[in-house]
Amino acid sequence: MPENGWHRADPGPEGWSDMSTGTKYLLGGAAAAVIAFILLPNWIALLLIIGLPVAGYLMLDPSQRRRLRRAAGRKQIGR
């Protein structure tokens, strides 16, 4: 163990993190949002942070939107 008391968690057999893919996307998006708010005027950063996911959703076919809504509905707590 290093002198400062901190140690790295076991990365697993393949050397990858134990984080899920969704968590990695969430952390990457949060980091991008912080960087956008630092580097861009706030209204442009807010427009990008809200506008990009909305534009991506609107680019889906109606059948893909239904599938996404169905999958999101299954992830409710307590069901």
C-alpha positions as CSV (number, residue, x, y, z in Angstrom):
1,M,0.0,0.0,0.0
2,P,1.4,3.5,-0.8
3,E,2.5,5.8,1.9
4,N,-0.6,8.1,1.6
5,G,-3.0,5.3,2.5
6,W,-4.7,5.3,-0.9
7,H,-4.7,2.2,-3.1
8,R,-6.2,1.2,-6.4
9,A,-9.1,-1.2,-6.5
10,D,-8.5,-4.4,-8.3
11,P,-9.3,-3.7,-11.9
12,G,-10.5,-7.2,-12.6
13,P,-9.0,-10.0,-14.7
14,E,-9.0,-8.1,-18.0
15,G,-7.7,-4.9,-16.4
16,W,-11.0,-3.0,-17.0
17,S,-13.0,-1.0,-14.5
18,D,-16.0,-2.5,-12.7
19,M,-18.2,0.4,-13.8
20,S,-21.1,-0.3,-16.1
21,T,-21.2,1.2,-19.6
22,G,-24.0,3.5,-18.6
23,T,-22.0,4.9,-15.7
24,K,-19.0,5.5,-17.9
25,Y,-21.2,7.5,-20.3
26,L,-22.7,9.4,-17.4
27,L,-19.3,10.4,-16.1
28,G,-18.0,11.3,-19.6
29,G,-21.1,13.5,-20.2
30,A,-20.7,15.2,-16.8
31,A,-17.0,15.9,-17.5
32,A,-17.9,17.3,-21.0
33,A,-20.6,19.5,-19.4
34,V,-18.1,20.9,-16.9
35,I,-15.6,21.6,-19.6
36,A,-18.3,23.2,-21.8
37,F,-19.4,25.5,-19.0
38,I,-15.8,26.5,-18.4
39,L,-14.8,27.1,-22.1
40,L,-18.0,28.3,-23.7
41,P,-20.5,31.0,-22.7
42,N,-23.1,29.5,-20.4
43,W,-26.0,29.8,-22.8
44,I,-24.2,28.0,-25.6
45,A,-23.0,25.3,-23.2
46,L,-26.6,24.8,-21.9
47,L,-27.9,24.7,-25.5
48,L,-25.4,22.0,-26.3
49,I,-26.0,20.0,-23.2
50,I,-29.8,20.0,-23.7
51,G,-29.9,20.1,-27.5
52,L,-27.6,17.2,-28.4
53,P,-29.6,14.5,-26.6
54,V,-32.9,15.9,-27.8
55,A,-31.6,16.0,-31.4
56,G,-30.4,12.4,-31.1
57,Y,-33.8,11.3,-29.8
58,L,-35.6,13.1,-32.7
59,M,-33.3,11.4,-35.2
60,L,-34.6,8.0,-34.1
61,D,-37.3,6.2,-36.2
62,P,-40.7,5.9,-34.4
63,S,-40.1,2.2,-33.9
64,Q,-36.7,2.9,-32.2
65,R,-38.4,5.5,-30.0
66,R,-41.0,3.0,-28.9
67,R,-38.3,0.5,-28.2
68,L,-36.3,3.0,-26.1
69,R,-39.4,4.0,-24.1
70,R,-40.2,0.4,-23.5
71,A,-36.7,-0.3,-22.3
72,A,-36.6,2.8,-20.1
73,G,-39.9,1.7,-18.5
74,R,-38.5,-1.6,-17.4
75,K,-35.8,0.0,-15.3
76,Q,-38.2,1.3,-12.7
77,I,-37.3,0.6,-9.1
78,G,-39.6,-1.8,-7.2
79,R,-41.1,-3.5,-10.3
